[in-house]
Amino acid sequence: MATNLELNNDLVFRAMELTGIRKKKALVEEALRTLIRQTEQREVRDLRGRLVWGERPAGTKRGGGA
């Protein structure tokens, strides 16, 4: 899909510095993948404490950290 974007040069150059990505198209695609991944992770985190995965052994607490 062809799209024309007017991007903030300061943001583009800083992102290029941080990622090492030199092509604007690749940089925008990586940014979109990162946004999607973070949003999906947030949706999963929002489910914390709402799901029950079966019986807990006696004496264990919710959260089950070591």
PDB file of N, CA, C, O and CB in Angstrom:
ATOM      1  N   MET A   1       0.851  -1.166   0.000  1.00  0.00           N
ATOM      2  CA  MET A   1       0.000   0.000   0.000  1.00  0.00           C
ATOM      3  C   MET A   1       0.904   1.238   0.000  1.00  0.00           C
ATOM      4  O   MET A   1       1.742   1.405   0.886  1.00  0.00           O
ATOM      5  CB  MET A   1      -0.972  -0.007   1.229  1.00  0.00           C
ATOM      6  N   ALA A   2       0.728   2.074  -0.972  1.00  0.00           N
ATOM      7  CA  ALA A   2       1.515   3.298  -1.060  1.00  0.00           C
ATOM      8  C   ALA A   2       0.881   4.368  -0.181  1.00  0.00           C
ATOM      9  O   ALA A   2      -0.320   4.628  -0.256  1.00  0.00           O
ATOM     10  CB  ALA A   2       1.623   3.785  -2.529  1.00  0.00           C
ATOM     11  N   THR A   3       1.718   4.984   0.657  1.00  0.00           N
ATOM     12  CA  THR A   3       1.250   6.027   1.560  1.00  0.00           C
ATOM     13  C   THR A   3       2.324   7.095   1.667  1.00  0.00           C
ATOM     14  O   THR A   3       3.507   6.782   1.797  1.00  0.00           O
ATOM     15  CB  THR A   3       0.900   5.447   2.958  1.00  0.00           C
ATOM     16  N   ASN A   4       1.920   8.335   1.614  1.00  0.00           N
ATOM     17  CA  ASN A   4       2.857   9.435   1.833  1.00  0.00           C
ATOM     18  C   ASN A   4       2.687   9.944   3.250  1.00  0.00           C
ATOM     19  O   ASN A   4       1.573  10.229   3.690  1.00  0.00           O
ATOM     20  CB  ASN A   4       2.638  10.580   0.804  1.00  0.00           C
ATOM     21  N   LEU A   5       3.808  10.056   3.967  1.00  0.00           N
ATOM     22  CA  LEU A   5       3.777  10.526   5.342  1.00  0.00           C
ATOM     23  C   LEU A   5       4.733  11.699   5.513  1.00  0.00           C
ATOM     24  O   LEU A   5       5.821  11.718   4.939  1.00  0.00           O
ATOM     25  CB  LEU A   5       4.137   9.391   6.313  1.00  0.00           C
ATOM     26  N   GLU A   6       4.321  12.656   6.292  1.00  0.00           N
ATOM     27  CA  GLU A   6       5.232  13.721   6.689  1.00  0.00           C
ATOM     28  C   GLU A   6       5.646  13.409   8.124  1.00  0.00           C
ATOM     29  O   GLU A   6       4.852  13.557   9.053  1.00  0.00           O
ATOM     30  CB  GLU A   6       4.562  15.161   6.562  1.00  0.00           C
ATOM     31  N   LEU A   7       6.895  12.975   8.298  1.00  0.00           N
ATOM     32  CA  LEU A   7       7.389  12.516   9.591  1.00  0.00           C
ATOM     33  C   LEU A   7       8.242  13.590  10.251  1.00  0.00           C
ATOM     34  O   LEU A   7       8.893  14.390   9.579  1.00  0.00           O
ATOM     35  CB  LEU A   7       8.194  11.222   9.432  1.00  0.00           C
ATOM     36  N   ASN A   8       8.226  13.591  11.561  1.00  0.00           N
ATOM     37  CA  ASN A   8       9.063  14.493  12.334  1.00  0.00           C
ATOM     38  C   ASN A   8      10.518  14.030  12.198  1.00  0.00           C
ATOM     39  O   ASN A   8      10.864  12.933  12.638  1.00  0.00           O
ATOM     40  CB  ASN A   8       8.614  14.534  13.838  1.00  0.00           C
ATOM     41  N   ASN A   9      11.360  14.858  11.594  1.00  0.00           N
ATOM     42  CA  ASN A   9      12.750  14.473  11.338  1.00  0.00           C
ATOM     43  C   ASN A   9      13.507  14.144  12.614  1.00  0.00           C
ATOM     44  O   ASN A   9      14.300  13.203  12.631  1.00  0.00           O
ATOM     45  CB  ASN A   9      13.466  15.578  10.600  1.00  0.00           C
ATOM     46  N   ASP A  10      13.277  14.902  13.687  1.00  0.00           N
ATOM     47  CA  ASP A  10      13.974  14.630  14.943  1.00  0.00           C
ATOM     48  C   ASP A  10      13.651  13.227  15.455  1.00  0.00           C
ATOM     49  O   ASP A  10      14.537  12.509  15.919  1.00  0.00           O
ATOM     50  CB  ASP A  10      13.600  15.678  16.001  1.00  0.00           C
ATOM     51  N   LEU A  11      12.371  12.840  15.367  1.00  0.00           N
ATOM     52  CA  LEU A  11      11.968  11.507  15.809  1.00  0.00           C
ATOM     53  C   LEU A  11      12.569  10.424  14.913  1.00  0.00           C
ATOM     54  O   LEU A  11      13.038   9.396  15.402  1.00  0.00           O
ATOM     55  CB  LEU A  11      10.439  11.390  15.822  1.00  0.00           C
ATOM     56  N   VAL A  12      12.553  10.658  13.622  1.00  0.00           N
ATOM     57  CA  VAL A  12      13.092   9.676  12.679  1.00  0.00           C
ATOM     58  C   VAL A  12      14.585   9.485  12.924  1.00  0.00           C
ATOM     59  O   VAL A  12      15.054   8.351  13.023  1.00  0.00           O
ATOM     60  CB  VAL A  12      12.836  10.119  11.216  1.00  0.00           C
ATOM     61  N   PHE A  13      15.335  10.579  13.023  1.00  0.00           N
ATOM     62  CA  PHE A  13      16.781  10.455  13.217  1.00  0.00           C
ATOM     63  C   PHE A  13      17.115   9.810  14.557  1.00  0.00           C
ATOM     64  O   PHE A  13      18.048   9.011  14.637  1.00  0.00           O
ATOM     65  CB  PHE A  13      17.445  11.824  13.122  1.00  0.00           C
ATOM     66  N   ARG A  14      16.376  10.138  15.602  1.00  0.00           N
ATOM     67  CA  ARG A  14      16.625   9.530  16.924  1.00  0.00           C
ATOM     68  C   ARG A  14      16.321   8.032  16.875  1.00  0.00           C
ATOM     69  O   ARG A  14      17.085   7.229  17.410  1.00  0.00           O
ATOM     70  CB  ARG A  14      15.759  10.222  18.027  1.00  0.00           C
ATOM     71  N   ALA A  15      15.217   7.653  16.240  1.00  0.00           N
ATOM     72  CA  ALA A  15      14.866   6.241  16.116  1.00  0.00           C
ATOM     73  C   ALA A  15      15.926   5.489  15.303  1.00  0.00           C
ATOM     74  O   ALA A  15      16.267   4.351  15.626  1.00  0.00           O
ATOM     75  CB  ALA A  15      13.479   6.089  15.461  1.00  0.00           C
ATOM     76  N   MET A  16      16.431   6.112  14.274  1.00  0.00           N
ATOM     77  CA  MET A  16      17.493   5.495  13.474  1.00  0.00           C
ATOM     78  C   MET A  16      18.755   5.291  14.305  1.00  0.00           C
ATOM     79  O   MET A  16      19.409   4.253  14.207  1.00  0.00           O
ATOM     80  CB  MET A  16      17.808   6.357  12.242  1.00  0.00           C
ATOM     81  N   GLU A  17      19.090   6.271  15.112  1.00  0.00           N
ATOM     82  CA  GLU A  17      20.259   6.158  15.996  1.00  0.00           C
ATOM     83  C   GLU A  17      20.097   4.994  16.962  1.00  0.00           C
ATOM     84  O   GLU A  17      21.021   4.204  17.154  1.00  0.00           O
ATOM     85  CB  GLU A  17      20.475   7.466  16.780  1.00  0.00           C
ATOM     86  N   LEU A  18      18.931   4.893  17.562  1.00  0.00           N
ATOM     87  CA  LEU A  18      18.689   3.880  18.586  1.00  0.00           C
ATOM     88  C   LEU A  18      18.599   2.471  18.014  1.00  0.00           C
ATOM     89  O   LEU A  18      19.049   1.516  18.645  1.00  0.00           O
ATOM     90  CB  LEU A  18      17.422   4.201  19.331  1.00  0.00           C
ATOM     91  N   THR A  19      18.022   2.337  16.829  1.00  0.00           N
ATOM     92  CA  THR A  19      17.770   1.007  16.279  1.00  0.00           C
ATOM     93  C   THR A  19      18.818   0.551  15.276  1.00  0.00           C
ATOM     94  O   THR A  19      18.993  -0.649  15.060  1.00  0.00           O
ATOM     95  CB  THR A  19      16.430   0.982  15.630  1.00  0.00           C
ATOM     96  N   GLY A  20      19.506   1.489  14.671  1.00  0.00           N
ATOM     97  CA  GLY A  20      20.428   1.131  13.603  1.00  0.00           C
ATOM     98  C   GLY A  20      19.729   0.915  12.271  1.00  0.00           C
ATOM     99  O   GLY A  20      20.375   0.574  11.280  1.00  0.00           O
ATOM    100  N   ILE A  21      18.432   1.108  12.236  1.00  0.00           N
ATOM    101  CA  ILE A  21      17.660   0.961  10.992  1.00  0.00           C
ATOM    102  C   ILE A  21      17.881   2.227  10.166  1.00  0.00           C
ATOM    103  O   ILE A  21      17.719   3.336  10.676  1.00  0.00           O
ATOM    104  CB  ILE A  21      16.114   0.725  11.281  1.00  0.00           C
ATOM    105  N   ARG A  22      18.249   2.068   8.902  1.00  0.00           N
ATOM    106  CA  ARG A  22      18.609   3.218   8.070  1.00  0.00           C
ATOM    107  C   ARG A  22      17.544   3.594   7.031  1.00  0.00           C
ATOM    108  O   ARG A  22      17.577   4.703   6.497  1.00  0.00           O
ATOM    109  CB  ARG A  22      19.903   2.933   7.366  1.00  0.00           C
ATOM    110  N   LYS A  23      16.627   2.714   6.745  1.00  0.00           N
ATOM    111  CA  LYS A  23      15.575   3.006   5.761  1.00  0.00           C
ATOM    112  C   LYS A  23      14.303   3.418   6.488  1.00  0.00           C
ATOM    113  O   LYS A  23      13.877   2.758   7.436  1.00  0.00           O
ATOM    114  CB  LYS A  23      15.307   1.775   4.846  1.00  0.00           C
ATOM    115  N   LYS A  24      13.699   4.513   6.035  1.00  0.00           N
ATOM    116  CA  LYS A  24      12.491   5.013   6.698  1.00  0.00           C
ATOM    117  C   LYS A  24      11.347   3.998   6.654  1.00  0.00           C
ATOM    118  O   LYS A  24      10.620   3.842   7.636  1.00  0.00           O
ATOM    119  CB  LYS A  24      12.044   6.319   6.049  1.00  0.00           C
ATOM    120  N   LYS A  25      11.186   3.313   5.528  1.00  0.00           N
ATOM    121  CA  LYS A  25      10.113   2.321   5.429  1.00  0.00           C
ATOM    122  C   LYS A  25      10.312   1.226   6.475  1.00  0.00           C
ATOM    123  O   LYS A  25       9.367   0.852   7.169  1.00  0.00           O
ATOM    124  CB  LYS A  25      10.065   1.708   4.008  1.00  0.00           C
ATOM    125  N   ALA A  26      11.528   0.715   6.591  1.00  0.00           N
ATOM    126  CA  ALA A  26      11.820  -0.330   7.579  1.00  0.00           C
ATOM    127  C   ALA A  26      11.611   0.191   8.994  1.00  0.00           C
ATOM    128  O   ALA A  26      11.132  -0.540   9.861  1.00  0.00           O
ATOM    129  CB  ALA A  26      13.262  -0.845   7.413  1.00  0.00           C
ATOM    130  N   LEU A  27      11.962   1.438   9.231  1.00  0.00           N
ATOM    131  CA  LEU A  27      11.795   2.044  10.550  1.00  0.00           C
ATOM    132  C   LEU A  27      10.317   2.154  10.921  1.00  0.00           C
ATOM    133  O   LEU A  27       9.938   1.828  12.046  1.00  0.00           O
ATOM    134  CB  LEU A  27      12.452   3.428  10.588  1.00  0.00           C
ATOM    135  N   VAL A  28       9.487   2.605   9.994  1.00  0.00           N
ATOM    136  CA  VAL A  28       8.045   2.728  10.245  1.00  0.00           C
ATOM    137  C   VAL A  28       7.427   1.347  10.451  1.00  0.00           C
ATOM    138  O   VAL A  28       6.586   1.175  11.333  1.00  0.00           O
ATOM    139  CB  VAL A  28       7.344   3.462   9.073  1.00  0.00           C
ATOM    140  N   GLU A  29       7.830   0.364   9.649  1.00  0.00           N
ATOM    141  CA  GLU A  29       7.297  -0.988   9.815  1.00  0.00           C
ATOM    142  C   GLU A  29       7.672  -1.567  11.177  1.00  0.00           C
ATOM    143  O   GLU A  29       6.840  -2.199  11.828  1.00  0.00           O
ATOM    144  CB  GLU A  29       7.809  -1.903   8.698  1.00  0.00           C
ATOM    145  N   GLU A  30       8.909  -1.360  11.613  1.00  0.00           N
ATOM    146  CA  GLU A  30       9.326  -1.846  12.930  1.00  0.00           C
ATOM    147  C   GLU A  30       8.545  -1.141  14.039  1.00  0.00           C
ATOM    148  O   GLU A  30       8.158  -1.767  15.026  1.00  0.00           O
ATOM    149  CB  GLU A  30      10.841  -1.636  13.128  1.00  0.00           C
ATOM    150  N   ALA A  31       8.318   0.151  13.875  1.00  0.00           N
ATOM    151  CA  ALA A  31       7.532   0.898  14.857  1.00  0.00           C
ATOM    152  C   ALA A  31       6.111   0.350  14.949  1.00  0.00           C
ATOM    153  O   ALA A  31       5.564   0.230  16.045  1.00  0.00           O
ATOM    154  CB  ALA A  31       7.501   2.389  14.495  1.00  0.00           C
ATOM    155  N   LEU A  32       5.515   0.021  13.819  1.00  0.00           N
ATOM    156  CA  LEU A  32       4.163  -0.543  13.811  1.00  0.00           C
ATOM    157  C   LEU A  32       4.132  -1.919  14.473  1.00  0.00           C
ATOM    158  O   LEU A  32       3.224  -2.214  15.250  1.00  0.00           O
ATOM    159  CB  LEU A  32       3.636  -0.641  12.375  1.00  0.00           C
ATOM    160  N   ARG A  33       5.138  -2.775  14.164  1.00  0.00           N
ATOM    161  CA  ARG A  33       5.209  -4.088  14.812  1.00  0.00           C
ATOM    162  C   ARG A  33       5.354  -3.944  16.323  1.00  0.00           C
ATOM    163  O   ARG A  33       4.728  -4.680  17.085  1.00  0.00           O
ATOM    164  CB  ARG A  33       6.382  -4.905  14.246  1.00  0.00           C
ATOM    165  N   THR A  34       6.181  -2.993  16.753  1.00  0.00           N
ATOM    166  CA  THR A  34       6.388  -2.768  18.185  1.00  0.00           C
ATOM    167  C   THR A  34       5.108  -2.277  18.846  1.00  0.00           C
ATOM    168  O   THR A  34       4.765  -2.739  19.935  1.00  0.00           O
ATOM    169  CB  THR A  34       7.519  -1.759  18.414  1.00  0.00           C
ATOM    170  N   LEU A  35       4.402  -1.358  18.216  1.00  0.00           N
ATOM    171  CA  LEU A  35       3.139  -0.855  18.748  1.00  0.00           C
ATOM    172  C   LEU A  35       2.121  -1.983  18.899  1.00  0.00           C
ATOM    173  O   LEU A  35       1.444  -2.084  19.923  1.00  0.00           O
ATOM    174  CB  LEU A  35       2.579   0.244  17.840  1.00  0.00           C
ATOM    175  N   ILE A  36       2.017  -2.823  17.878  1.00  0.00           N
ATOM    176  CA  ILE A  36       1.075  -3.944  17.931  1.00  0.00           C
ATOM    177  C   ILE A  36       1.453  -4.900  19.054  1.00  0.00           C
ATOM    178  O   ILE A  36       0.590  -5.311  19.829  1.00  0.00           O
ATOM    179  CB  ILE A  36       1.040  -4.691  16.582  1.00  0.00           C
ATOM    180  N   ARG A  37       2.738  -5.261  19.154  1.00  0.00           N
ATOM    181  CA  ARG A  37       3.193  -6.193  20.190  1.00  0.00           C
ATOM    182  C   ARG A  37       2.921  -5.638  21.586  1.00  0.00           C
ATOM    183  O   ARG A  37       2.436  -6.360  22.457  1.00  0.00           O
ATOM    184  CB  ARG A  37       4.693  -6.489  20.025  1.00  0.00           C
ATOM    185  N   GLN A  38       3.226  -4.366  21.801  1.00  0.00           N
ATOM    186  CA  GLN A  38       2.995  -3.758  23.118  1.00  0.00           C
ATOM    187  C   GLN A  38       1.511  -3.711  23.456  1.00  0.00           C
ATOM    188  O   GLN A  38       1.132  -3.951  24.602  1.00  0.00           O
ATOM    189  CB  GLN A  38       3.584  -2.345  23.164  1.00  0.00           C
ATOM    190  N   THR A  39       0.675  -3.409  22.486  1.00  0.00           N
ATOM    191  CA  THR A  39      -0.765  -3.352  22.724  1.00  0.00           C
ATOM    192  C   THR A  39      -1.306  -4.738  23.055  1.00  0.00           C
ATOM    193  O   THR A  39      -2.126  -4.884  23.961  1.00  0.00           O
ATOM    194  CB  THR A  39      -1.494  -2.772  21.500  1.00  0.00           C
ATOM    195  N   GLU A  40      -0.851  -5.759  22.322  1.00  0.00           N
ATOM    196  CA  GLU A  40      -1.285  -7.128  22.613  1.00  0.00           C
ATOM    197  C   GLU A  40      -0.817  -7.570  24.006  1.00  0.00           C
ATOM    198  O   GLU A  40      -1.563  -8.232  24.728  1.00  0.00           O
ATOM    199  CB  GLU A  40      -0.749  -8.099  21.539  1.00  0.00           C
ATOM    200  N   GLN A  41       0.400  -7.209  24.379  1.00  0.00           N
ATOM    201  CA  GLN A  41       0.908  -7.561  25.711  1.00  0.00           C
ATOM    202  C   GLN A  41       0.091  -6.875  26.800  1.00  0.00           C
ATOM    203  O   GLN A  41      -0.194  -7.478  27.835  1.00  0.00           O
ATOM    204  CB  GLN A  41       2.394  -7.174  25.842  1.00  0.00           C
ATOM    205  N   ARG A  42      -0.287  -5.618  26.573  1.00  0.00           N
ATOM    206  CA  ARG A  42      -1.101  -4.894  27.545  1.00  0.00           C
ATOM    207  C   ARG A  42      -2.453  -5.571  27.718  1.00  0.00           C
ATOM    208  O   ARG A  42      -2.963  -5.679  28.833  1.00  0.00           O
ATOM    209  CB  ARG A  42      -1.289  -3.433  27.113  1.00  0.00           C
ATOM    210  N   GLU A  43      -3.033  -6.029  26.602  1.00  0.00           N
ATOM    211  CA  GLU A  43      -4.323  -6.724  26.678  1.00  0.00           C
ATOM    212  C   GLU A  43      -4.208  -7.996  27.516  1.00  0.00           C
ATOM    213  O   GLU A  43      -5.106  -8.311  28.296  1.00  0.00           O
ATOM    214  CB  GLU A  43      -4.835  -7.066  25.266  1.00  0.00           C
ATOM    215  N   VAL A  44      -3.114  -8.721  27.356  1.00  0.00           N
ATOM    216  CA  VAL A  44      -2.910  -9.939  28.143  1.00  0.00           C
ATOM    217  C   VAL A  44      -2.688  -9.588  29.611  1.00  0.00           C
ATOM    218  O   VAL A  44      -3.253 -10.232  30.496  1.00  0.00           O
ATOM    219  CB  VAL A  44      -1.711 -10.748  27.598  1.00  0.00           C
ATOM    220  N   ARG A  45      -1.862  -8.563  29.876  1.00  0.00           N
ATOM    221  CA  ARG A  45      -1.620  -8.142  31.273  1.00  0.00           C
ATOM    222  C   ARG A  45      -2.909  -7.709  31.952  1.00  0.00           C
ATOM    223  O   ARG A  45      -3.083  -7.933  33.150  1.00  0.00           O
ATOM    224  CB  ARG A  45      -0.599  -6.992  31.321  1.00  0.00           C
ATOM    225  N   ASP A  46      -3.806  -7.097  31.209  1.00  0.00           N
ATOM    226  CA  ASP A  46      -5.082  -6.653  31.783  1.00  0.00           C
ATOM    227  C   ASP A  46      -5.935  -7.826  32.258  1.00  0.00           C
ATOM    228  O   ASP A  46      -6.848  -7.641  33.062  1.00  0.00           O
ATOM    229  CB  ASP A  46      -5.861  -5.834  30.761  1.00  0.00           C
ATOM    230  N   LEU A  47      -5.646  -9.024  31.769  1.00  0.00           N
ATOM    231  CA  LEU A  47      -6.384 -10.217  32.192  1.00  0.00           C
ATOM    232  C   LEU A  47      -5.840 -10.804  33.501  1.00  0.00           C
ATOM    233  O   LEU A  47      -6.447 -11.708  34.074  1.00  0.00           O
ATOM    234  CB  LEU A  47      -6.332 -11.275  31.094  1.00  0.00           C
ATOM    235  N   ARG A  48      -4.707 -10.294  33.969  1.00  0.00           N
ATOM    236  CA  ARG A  48      -4.088 -10.850  35.169  1.00  0.00           C
ATOM    237  C   ARG A  48      -5.069 -10.829  36.345  1.00  0.00           C
ATOM    238  O   ARG A  48      -5.681  -9.805  36.651  1.00  0.00           O
ATOM    239  CB  ARG A  48      -2.812 -10.067  35.525  1.00  0.00           C
ATOM    240  N   GLY A  49      -5.195 -11.972  36.985  1.00  0.00           N
ATOM    241  CA  GLY A  49      -6.086 -12.098  38.121  1.00  0.00           C
ATOM    242  C   GLY A  49      -7.529 -12.384  37.753  1.00  0.00           C
ATOM    243  O   GLY A  49      -8.354 -12.621  38.636  1.00  0.00           O
ATOM    244  N   ARG A  50      -7.847 -12.367  36.478  1.00  0.00           N
ATOM    245  CA  ARG A  50      -9.229 -12.600  36.042  1.00  0.00           C
ATOM    246  C   ARG A  50      -9.446 -14.024  35.543  1.00  0.00           C
ATOM    247  O   ARG A  50     -10.585 -14.480  35.446  1.00  0.00           O
ATOM    248  CB  ARG A  50      -9.602 -11.616  34.948  1.00  0.00           C
ATOM    249  N   LEU A  51      -8.372 -14.722  35.231  1.00  0.00           N
ATOM    250  CA  LEU A  51      -8.492 -16.063  34.668  1.00  0.00           C
ATOM    251  C   LEU A  51      -8.133 -17.103  35.715  1.00  0.00           C
ATOM    252  O   LEU A  51      -7.213 -16.903  36.508  1.00  0.00           O
ATOM    253  CB  LEU A  51      -7.595 -16.218  33.427  1.00  0.00           C
ATOM    254  N   VAL A  52      -8.850 -18.199  35.719  1.00  0.00           N
ATOM    255  CA  VAL A  52      -8.552 -19.326  36.592  1.00  0.00           C
ATOM    256  C   VAL A  52      -8.187 -20.490  35.683  1.00  0.00           C
ATOM    257  O   VAL A  52      -8.954 -20.859  34.793  1.00  0.00           O
ATOM    258  CB  VAL A  52      -9.770 -19.679  37.541  1.00  0.00           C
ATOM    259  N   TRP A  53      -7.005 -21.069  35.914  1.00  0.00           N
ATOM    260  CA  TRP A  53      -6.496 -22.124  35.054  1.00  0.00           C
ATOM    261  C   TRP A  53      -6.665 -23.504  35.681  1.00  0.00           C
ATOM    262  O   TRP A  53      -5.955 -24.435  35.302  1.00  0.00           O
ATOM    263  CB  TRP A  53      -5.036 -21.877  34.740  1.00  0.00           C
ATOM    264  N   GLY A  54      -7.558 -23.656  36.598  1.00  0.00           N
ATOM    265  CA  GLY A  54      -7.780 -24.950  37.216  1.00  0.00           C
ATOM    266  C   GLY A  54      -7.579 -24.856  38.717  1.00  0.00           C
ATOM    267  O   GLY A  54      -7.449 -23.769  39.279  1.00  0.00           O
ATOM    268  N   GLU A  55      -7.556 -26.000  39.342  1.00  0.00           N
ATOM    269  CA  GLU A  55      -7.423 -26.063  40.794  1.00  0.00           C
ATOM    270  C   GLU A  55      -6.012 -25.711  41.224  1.00  0.00           C
ATOM    271  O   GLU A  55      -5.040 -26.119  40.589  1.00  0.00           O
ATOM    272  CB  GLU A  55      -7.796 -27.452  41.306  1.00  0.00           C
ATOM    273  N   ARG A  56      -5.902 -24.951  42.306  1.00  0.00           N
ATOM    274  CA  ARG A  56      -4.599 -24.657  42.895  1.00  0.00           C
ATOM    275  C   ARG A  56      -4.332 -25.670  43.991  1.00  0.00           C
ATOM    276  O   ARG A  56      -5.245 -26.020  44.740  1.00  0.00           O
ATOM    277  CB  ARG A  56      -4.539 -23.201  43.453  1.00  0.00           C
ATOM    278  N   PRO A  57      -3.115 -26.144  44.102  1.00  0.00           N
ATOM    279  CA  PRO A  57      -2.787 -27.037  45.203  1.00  0.00           C
ATOM    280  C   PRO A  57      -3.008 -26.352  46.543  1.00  0.00           C
ATOM    281  O   PRO A  57      -2.818 -25.141  46.655  1.00  0.00           O
ATOM    282  CB  PRO A  57      -1.344 -27.516  45.089  1.00  0.00           C
ATOM    283  N   ALA A  58      -3.405 -27.103  47.551  1.00  0.00           N
ATOM    284  CA  ALA A  58      -3.662 -26.532  48.882  1.00  0.00           C
ATOM    285  C   ALA A  58      -2.407 -25.817  49.383  1.00  0.00           C
ATOM    286  O   ALA A  58      -1.291 -26.316  49.236  1.00  0.00           O
ATOM    287  CB  ALA A  58      -4.098 -27.643  49.891  1.00  0.00           C
ATOM    288  N   GLY A  59      -2.609 -24.652  49.970  1.00  0.00           N
ATOM    289  CA  GLY A  59      -1.514 -23.901  50.560  1.00  0.00           C
ATOM    290  C   GLY A  59      -0.780 -22.979  49.595  1.00  0.00           C
ATOM    291  O   GLY A  59       0.188 -22.328  49.989  1.00  0.00           O
ATOM    292  N   THR A  60      -1.219 -22.909  48.338  1.00  0.00           N
ATOM    293  CA  THR A  60      -0.543 -21.996  47.403  1.00  0.00           C
ATOM    294  C   THR A  60      -1.350 -20.724  47.301  1.00  0.00           C
ATOM    295  O   THR A  60      -2.571 -20.719  47.458  1.00  0.00           O
ATOM    296  CB  THR A  60      -0.361 -22.646  45.997  1.00  0.00           C
ATOM    297  N   LYS A  61      -0.640 -19.648  47.035  1.00  0.00           N
ATOM    298  CA  LYS A  61      -1.280 -18.341  46.914  1.00  0.00           C
ATOM    299  C   LYS A  61      -1.421 -17.969  45.450  1.00  0.00           C
ATOM    300  O   LYS A  61      -0.715 -18.486  44.585  1.00  0.00           O
ATOM    301  CB  LYS A  61      -0.478 -17.264  47.668  1.00  0.00           C
ATOM    302  N   ARG A  62      -2.331 -17.080  45.201  1.00  0.00           N
ATOM    303  CA  ARG A  62      -2.514 -16.527  43.875  1.00  0.00           C
ATOM    304  C   ARG A  62      -1.250 -15.785  43.475  1.00  0.00           C
ATOM    305  O   ARG A  62      -0.653 -15.115  44.318  1.00  0.00           O
ATOM    306  CB  ARG A  62      -3.746 -15.593  43.825  1.00  0.00           C
ATOM    307  N   GLY A  63      -0.824 -15.878  42.239  1.00  0.00           N
ATOM    308  CA  GLY A  63       0.385 -15.208  41.771  1.00  0.00           C
ATOM    309  C   GLY A  63       1.560 -16.152  41.702  1.00  0.00           C
ATOM    310  O   GLY A  63       2.372 -16.057  40.782  1.00  0.00           O
ATOM    311  N   GLY A  64       1.672 -17.056  42.648  1.00  0.00           N
ATOM    312  CA  GLY A  64       2.616 -18.151  42.636  1.00  0.00           C
ATOM    313  C   GLY A  64       4.066 -17.830  42.370  1.00  0.00           C
ATOM    314  O   GLY A  64       4.785 -18.692  41.864  1.00  0.00           O
ATOM    315  N   GLY A  65       4.545 -16.616  42.689  1.00  0.00           N
ATOM    316  CA  GLY A  65       5.967 -16.307  42.482  1.00  0.00           C
ATOM    317  C   GLY A  65       6.867 -17.127  43.361  1.00  0.00           C
ATOM    318  O   GLY A  65       6.443 -17.651  44.391  1.00  0.00           O
ATOM    319  N   ALA A  66       8.127 -17.240  42.949  1.00  0.00           N
ATOM    320  CA  ALA A  66       9.092 -18.063  43.698  1.00  0.00           C
ATOM    321  C   ALA A  66       9.595 -17.384  44.937  1.00  0.00           C
ATOM    322  O   ALA A  66      10.409 -17.953  45.665  1.00  0.00           O
ATOM    323  CB  ALA A  66      10.259 -18.420  42.831  1.00  0.00           C
TER     324      ALA A  66
END
